[in-house]
Amino acid sequence: MKNQAIELLNNPPDSIPVDKVLIRKGSNSDKTLCCLPMNGLGDRIKLMSSCLHLAEDLDVNLSVIWPKNCCGYSACCGYFDIFEKDSAERIDIEIENADSLFFHEDLQLAKFEDHATLFVCSYGFVGGLNPRESMKLMNDFIYKNLSQDILLKIDRFNLEDHVGIHVRRGDLSEDNEQQYRIVPCPDFFDRIRSDKIFLCTESMKVRRVFLEYYGEHLSFYNSEDLNRNTLSGTITALIEIMLLSKCKNILCSPSGFSEVASMLTGIEREIVYPSAFHCFIPAWTTARCLYCGKSGERPMKRICKATYKQAIKNQQKLRREAIEKEGMLWGIPMNEIER
């Protein structure tokens, strides 16, 4: 699988253009740590924070291979769409062999003795460092290198006395296996104890419901493009992450998006779980609920008896089995990669 991954990373298809950049020069200039972020914007920030932390500790060069889109993942932007043009240097870099490429937590810094460059491909924190310290470094890096146009939009908001609310929608739907993660708006209304509210969401419907309920007490970044699969929608996502991080605390759906925001500045984050969700019977399985295992017929409108933790465990098990069967990288099944 590693050799297939290397082929994809070194020779990405036209559907995944990449930016290859050097973002840090270390005094130990003959060694380079190369970050290969995966998935959406939040996951990319996590990996970059770990690699930035490691590069500073080791005082080595840090480069990034940044895919401009991820076949449906929510990071449809180039590196220089969000960071200043002079914040990094374009480079030409390729993975030479499988021994220098590490996935997820399988990072062995001792390999620097054998390789001039180590490549780290992941969608989260790596290296065994304190993630909160890594994210503080990343917060400084973002503000130092962020596009001035984006920075000006962030600086217009003063949110220190606001409660930040993140209502996750995006790829969540009552028609797919993650519908148990949908937190109804009233579940938030029952928990909010503030008259100053900043809302982040991918749903215009959710925005309208909150506006009707809170009126002038509600503020939000007024973008018409909430689609995380577009360039402007991805930039909106970054702006909202940074704005959430400026609030006094965060109340949120279960999501890595708000996790990143809270860790950037160290503010408190409280997760709101759905008070109830329906059973879900996928069209491609036997007539049993994916979450609780009870039988039924589609479409299912029965309140599920599974807990949220049981639902996520059962749903993730199914997804993990499907991914491991085929193998995926940057949203592409390995068996579809042209060799």
C-alpha positions as CSV (number, residue, x, y, z in Angstrom):
1,M,0.0,0.0,0.0
2,K,2.9,2.4,0.8
3,N,4.3,2.1,-2.8
4,Q,0.8,2.9,-4.2
5,A,0.6,5.9,-1.8
6,I,4.0,7.2,-2.9
7,E,2.9,7.0,-6.6
8,L,-0.1,9.1,-5.8
9,L,1.8,11.6,-3.7
10,N,4.6,12.0,-6.2
11,N,2.3,12.0,-9.3
12,P,-1.1,13.2,-8.2
13,P,-3.9,13.0,-10.8
14,D,-5.2,16.2,-12.5
15,S,-8.2,16.1,-10.1
16,I,-5.8,16.8,-7.1
17,P,-3.4,19.6,-8.0
18,V,-0.9,20.2,-5.2
19,D,1.2,23.1,-3.8
20,K,4.7,22.0,-2.6
21,V,6.2,24.6,-0.3
22,L,9.0,25.2,2.2
23,I,7.5,27.1,5.2
24,R,10.4,26.9,7.7
25,K,14.2,26.9,7.4
26,G,16.1,25.3,10.3
27,S,19.7,25.7,11.3
28,N,19.9,21.9,10.7
29,S,19.3,22.6,7.0
30,D,20.3,19.2,5.7
31,K,17.2,17.7,7.4
32,T,13.6,18.3,6.3
33,L,10.3,17.2,7.8
34,C,7.6,17.2,5.1
35,C,4.0,17.4,6.1
36,L,1.3,15.8,3.8
37,P,-2.1,16.8,5.2
38,M,-5.2,14.8,4.4
39,N,-9.0,15.4,4.6
40,G,-10.6,18.7,5.5
41,L,-9.3,22.0,6.9
42,G,-9.4,21.1,10.6
43,D,-7.5,17.8,10.1
44,R,-4.9,19.6,8.0
45,I,-4.4,22.2,10.8
46,K,-3.9,19.5,13.3
47,L,-1.1,17.7,11.3
48,M,0.6,21.0,10.5
49,S,0.6,22.0,14.1
50,S,2.4,18.8,15.1
51,C,4.9,19.0,12.3
52,L,5.6,22.7,13.1
53,H,6.2,21.7,16.7
54,L,8.5,18.9,15.8
55,A,10.4,21.1,13.3
56,E,11.0,23.8,15.9
57,D,12.1,21.3,18.5
58,L,14.6,19.6,16.1
59,D,15.4,22.9,14.3
60,V,15.0,21.4,10.9
61,N,13.4,22.5,7.6
62,L,9.6,22.1,7.3
63,S,7.9,21.7,4.0
64,V,4.3,20.9,3.0
65,I,2.7,19.0,0.2
66,W,-0.8,20.6,0.2
67,P,-3.5,19.1,-2.1
68,K,-5.8,21.8,-3.5
69,N,-8.8,19.6,-3.2
70,C,-9.6,16.2,-1.8
71,C,-12.2,14.5,-3.9
72,G,-15.2,15.7,-1.7
73,Y,-13.3,16.6,1.4
74,S,-13.8,20.2,2.6
75,A,-10.4,21.8,1.8
76,C,-10.8,23.0,-1.8
77,C,-8.1,25.6,-1.7
78,G,-4.5,26.0,-2.5
79,Y,-1.9,26.9,0.1
80,F,-1.5,30.4,-1.3
81,D,-5.3,30.9,-1.3
82,I,-5.2,31.3,2.4
83,F,-1.6,32.2,3.2
84,E,0.5,35.2,1.9
85,K,2.5,34.6,-1.3
86,D,5.8,35.5,0.5
87,S,5.0,33.2,3.4
88,A,6.5,30.2,1.8
89,E,8.8,29.1,-1.0
90,R,7.7,26.8,-3.8
91,I,9.9,23.7,-4.0
92,D,10.2,20.5,-5.9
93,I,10.1,17.5,-3.6
94,E,9.4,13.8,-4.0
95,I,9.3,10.7,-1.8
96,E,12.2,8.5,-2.7
97,N,11.4,5.3,-0.8
98,A,8.8,3.8,1.5
99,D,11.1,3.9,4.5
100,S,10.9,7.7,4.7
101,L,7.1,7.8,4.6
102,F,5.1,7.5,7.8
103,F,1.3,7.4,8.3
104,H,-0.5,8.7,11.3
105,E,1.3,7.8,14.6
106,D,3.9,5.7,13.0
107,L,6.5,8.5,13.0
108,Q,10.1,7.4,13.9
109,L,12.3,10.4,14.3
110,A,15.3,8.1,14.5
111,K,14.9,7.6,10.8
112,F,16.4,11.1,10.3
113,E,19.8,9.3,10.7
114,D,19.1,7.4,7.5
115,H,17.1,9.9,5.5
116,A,17.5,13.6,4.7
117,T,13.8,14.0,4.6
118,L,10.9,12.4,6.5
119,F,7.4,12.5,5.1
120,V,4.4,12.5,7.4
121,C,1.0,11.8,6.0
122,S,-2.0,12.0,8.4
123,Y,-5.3,13.6,9.3
124,G,-4.5,14.4,13.0
125,F,-1.8,15.0,15.6
126,V,1.4,13.0,15.4
127,G,4.8,12.7,17.1
128,G,3.7,12.3,20.7
129,L,3.9,16.0,21.5
130,N,1.4,17.9,23.6
131,P,-1.4,18.8,21.0
132,R,-2.4,22.0,22.9
133,E,1.2,23.3,22.8
134,S,1.4,22.4,19.1
135,M,-1.9,24.3,18.4
136,K,-0.7,27.4,20.2
137,L,2.3,27.4,17.8
138,M,0.0,26.9,14.9
139,N,-2.2,29.8,16.0
140,D,0.8,32.1,15.9
141,F,1.9,30.7,12.6
142,I,-1.6,31.3,11.1
143,Y,-1.8,34.9,12.2
144,K,1.8,35.6,11.1
145,N,1.3,34.1,7.6
146,L,-2.4,34.5,6.8
147,S,-3.6,36.3,3.8
148,Q,-4.1,40.0,4.6
149,D,-7.5,40.0,3.0
150,I,-8.6,37.1,5.3
151,L,-7.0,38.7,8.3
152,L,-8.9,41.9,7.8
153,K,-12.2,40.0,7.7
154,I,-11.3,38.3,11.1
155,D,-10.2,41.5,12.7
156,R,-13.6,43.2,12.2
157,F,-15.1,41.0,14.9
158,N,-14.8,41.5,18.7
159,L,-16.1,38.3,20.2
160,E,-14.4,38.1,23.6
161,D,-17.8,38.3,25.4
162,H,-19.6,36.0,23.0
163,V,-20.5,32.3,23.2
164,G,-19.4,30.6,20.0
165,I,-21.9,28.1,18.6
166,H,-21.0,25.6,16.0
167,V,-24.0,23.6,14.5
168,R,-22.5,20.9,12.3
169,R,-24.4,20.1,9.1
170,G,-22.3,19.9,5.9
171,D,-22.1,16.2,4.9
172,L,-24.5,15.1,7.7
173,S,-27.9,14.1,6.3
174,E,-30.9,12.1,7.4
175,D,-30.2,10.0,4.3
176,N,-26.7,8.8,5.3
177,E,-25.2,6.7,8.0
178,Q,-24.0,9.8,10.0
179,Q,-27.5,11.2,10.6
180,Y,-27.2,10.3,14.3
181,R,-24.7,13.3,14.6
182,I,-27.3,15.9,13.7
183,V,-28.0,18.0,16.7
184,P,-31.4,19.7,16.5
185,C,-31.4,23.5,17.0
186,P,-33.7,23.3,20.1
187,D,-31.0,21.2,21.8
188,F,-28.7,24.2,21.6
189,F,-31.4,26.6,22.7
190,D,-31.8,24.6,25.9
191,R,-28.1,25.0,26.7
192,I,-27.3,28.6,25.7
193,R,-27.1,31.0,28.6
194,S,-25.9,34.2,26.9
195,D,-27.3,37.2,25.1
196,K,-24.3,37.5,22.8
197,I,-24.0,34.6,20.4
198,F,-21.7,34.0,17.5
199,L,-22.9,31.2,15.1
200,C,-21.0,29.0,12.7
201,T,-22.8,26.5,10.5
202,E,-22.8,25.2,6.9
203,S,-26.6,25.5,6.8
204,M,-28.6,28.5,5.7
205,K,-31.7,26.8,7.3
206,V,-29.9,26.6,10.7
207,R,-28.9,30.3,10.4
208,R,-32.5,31.3,9.7
209,V,-33.8,29.3,12.7
210,F,-31.2,30.9,15.0
211,L,-32.0,34.4,13.6
212,E,-35.6,33.9,14.3
213,Y,-35.0,32.7,17.8
214,Y,-32.2,35.2,18.9
215,G,-32.7,38.2,16.6
216,E,-30.2,41.0,17.2
217,H,-28.4,39.0,19.9
218,L,-27.0,36.8,17.1
219,S,-23.9,37.5,15.0
220,F,-22.2,35.5,12.3
221,Y,-19.8,35.8,9.4
222,N,-22.1,36.9,6.6
223,S,-21.0,34.7,3.7
224,E,-23.5,33.4,1.1
225,D,-21.2,30.4,0.2
226,L,-21.4,27.9,3.0
227,N,-20.4,25.0,0.7
228,R,-17.1,23.6,2.1
229,N,-16.4,22.0,-1.3
230,T,-15.7,25.4,-3.0
231,L,-12.8,27.8,-2.7
232,S,-14.9,30.6,-1.1
233,G,-16.7,28.1,1.2
234,T,-13.3,26.7,2.4
235,I,-12.0,30.3,3.1
236,T,-15.3,30.9,5.0
237,A,-14.6,27.8,7.1
238,L,-11.1,29.1,8.0
239,I,-12.5,32.5,8.9
240,E,-15.1,30.8,11.1
241,I,-12.6,28.6,12.9
242,M,-10.5,31.7,13.7
243,L,-13.5,33.6,14.9
244,L,-14.8,30.8,17.1
245,S,-11.3,30.7,18.7
246,K,-11.8,34.3,19.7
247,C,-15.0,33.7,21.6
248,K,-15.1,33.3,25.4
249,N,-16.2,29.6,25.1
250,I,-17.7,27.3,22.5
251,L,-20.9,25.2,22.5
252,C,-20.9,22.8,19.6
253,S,-22.0,19.7,17.8
254,P,-19.6,16.8,17.9
255,S,-17.0,17.9,15.4
256,G,-13.3,18.3,14.8
257,F,-14.0,21.8,13.4
258,S,-14.8,23.3,16.9
259,E,-12.1,21.2,18.5
260,V,-9.5,22.9,16.4
261,A,-11.0,26.4,17.2
262,S,-10.9,25.7,20.9
263,M,-7.3,24.3,20.9
264,L,-5.9,27.3,18.9
265,T,-6.5,29.6,21.8
266,G,-7.2,27.2,24.7
267,I,-10.8,28.2,25.3
268,E,-13.3,25.9,26.9
269,R,-15.4,23.7,24.5
270,E,-18.6,21.9,25.5
271,I,-20.2,19.4,23.2
272,V,-24.0,19.2,22.7
273,Y,-25.1,15.7,21.8
274,P,-28.5,15.1,20.1
275,S,-31.3,14.5,22.6
276,A,-32.6,11.8,20.3
277,F,-32.0,10.3,16.8
278,H,-33.8,7.9,14.6
279,C,-32.7,4.4,13.7
280,F,-30.9,4.1,10.4
281,I,-31.1,1.2,8.0
282,P,-28.7,1.5,5.0
283,A,-30.0,0.4,1.7
284,W,-26.9,-1.8,1.3
285,T,-27.3,-3.8,4.5
286,T,-29.8,-6.3,6.0
287,A,-32.9,-4.7,7.5
288,R,-31.3,-3.8,10.8
289,C,-30.5,-0.5,12.4
290,L,-26.8,0.4,11.9
291,Y,-26.7,1.9,15.4
292,C,-28.7,-0.5,17.7
293,G,-29.0,-3.6,15.5
294,K,-32.8,-3.9,15.8
295,S,-34.7,-5.0,12.7
296,G,-37.0,-2.8,10.8
297,E,-37.9,-1.4,7.3
298,R,-36.7,1.6,5.4
299,P,-37.4,4.5,5.7
300,M,-37.1,4.2,9.5
301,K,-38.6,6.9,11.8
302,R,-38.3,5.0,15.0
303,I,-36.4,6.7,17.8
304,C,-33.2,4.7,18.3
305,K,-32.4,3.0,21.6
306,A,-28.6,3.2,21.1
307,T,-26.6,5.7,23.0
308,Y,-24.5,8.2,21.0
309,K,-21.3,6.3,21.9
310,Q,-22.8,3.0,20.7
311,A,-24.0,4.6,17.4
312,I,-20.6,6.2,16.7
313,K,-18.8,2.9,17.5
314,N,-21.0,0.8,15.3
315,Q,-21.0,3.3,12.4
316,Q,-17.2,3.8,12.5
317,K,-16.6,0.1,12.6
318,L,-18.5,-0.3,9.4
319,R,-16.7,2.6,7.7
320,R,-13.3,1.3,8.9
321,E,-13.9,-2.1,7.5
322,A,-14.9,-0.6,4.1
323,I,-11.8,1.6,4.0
324,E,-9.4,-1.1,5.0
325,K,-10.9,-3.4,2.4
326,E,-10.0,-1.1,-0.5
327,G,-7.5,1.4,1.0
328,M,-8.0,5.1,0.5
329,L,-5.7,8.2,0.3
330,W,-6.8,11.7,-0.4
331,G,-10.3,10.4,-1.0
332,I,-9.3,8.0,-3.8
333,P,-9.6,4.2,-3.5
334,M,-6.1,2.7,-3.9
335,N,-7.4,0.3,-6.6
336,E,-8.3,3.3,-8.8
337,I,-4.8,4.7,-8.8
338,E,-3.2,4.4,-12.2
339,R,0.1,2.6,-11.8
